[in-house]
């Protein structure tokens, strides 16, 4: 075993010695080759070129590093500059936001102060208006219940104006109605107290509605359902109902109902009382009342004359616009009742205005309420109307059917024609006299 290990060690040493010997031989050969290369001038040239090439590469590398460093410094400078600009912009935006917040806070504070000021002004105006209204109501109540005051106080005869700085609306001045209503840019003057009441859309009838018929049904005969005779009969019934109730408040001088079909004129009724006290009593009692399930819209009117309000051609039924005219077309009252002149002038009355209207005996306005005497159409609310409408409608239809059986429509129509012939002759004469004295009023094409 020992000899084997020794042999292995010897072999190992031999291998190591051979390797060292080969290495030394290789180094010696390399040194000799290097000495021979050094003696060769071409090798010196090659070494010089290699040295120059290495120097060039080193310089190029240094130059590239320097350029990269300069580029990085420039980028860094630009980044720093952009950072400073962004920071300045951010500060400016923050300052602008703070400024806007301050302005908004100031504006909000100012707005709140203005709102509070306006609220206080409105409250002051409301209190002033309430005091004025209270004093006006006291004045009206004193004027209404004080028998010694024949004429109303001056402060109750004021005019309420919608646009005092504008010129008066011609149509409202003439007819007390304007197709533009509250949106009209001209001035509408209304009295706080007067002898004439205007009840808007008081009389309602299907023939007074301006219907737009489809061209397919334009050739149809509308008279198959409702005729002028039906309108006349319904108006007479309405006239008796309205006058019976309105006479409770005082003596009626004029009662004029419109048969215009325009929306702002349809069904209007002008009621003139003998004095302002009766008109005020009617105005107070009619507020909040209902007629035929419709709330009454009552106001005082400053209509001074029928000459400027009534269409002259309507008296002879020659108005080219018919009931779509913008001036007033009036119903003829039964027996020509309450049809006096409305001229507040000092000129003598003409012969056409000398007729006297019969004044029937009227009940007192403060009589006790009698449910049996009260007409079924008048109510304090529409619910009372709706409760009894079915039974009352059946009762009216039955009474009308019995009346038709007793007196046919043809006979009634001829009797009405005979009774009204004298009135129509008088109306024609008055219309001719009216047209001779002054040309008939026509509508302004710019307003209608």
Secondary structure, 3 states (H helix, E strand, C coil): CHHHHHHHHHHHHHHHHHHHHHHHHHHHHHHHHHHHHHHCHHHHHHHHHHHHHHHHHHHHHHHHHHHHHHHHHHHHHHHHHHHHHHHHHHHHHHHHHHHHHHHHHHHHHHHHHHHHHHHHHHHHHHHHHHHHHHHHHHHHHHHHHCCCCCCCCHHHHCEEECCCCCCECHHHHHHCCCCCHHHCCCECEEECCCCEEEEECCCCCHHHCCCCCCHHHCCCCHHHCCCHHHHHHHHHHHHHHHHHHHHHHCCEEEEEEECCCCCCCCCCEEEEECCHHHHHHHHHHHCCCEECCEECEEEEECCCCCCCCECHHHHHCCCCCHHHCCCECECCCHHHCCECCCCCCCCCCCHHHCCCCCCCCCCCCCCCCCCCCCCCCEECCHHHHHHHHHHHHHHHHHHHHHHHHHCCHHHHHHHHHHHHHHHHHHHHHHHHHHHHHCCCCCCCCCCC
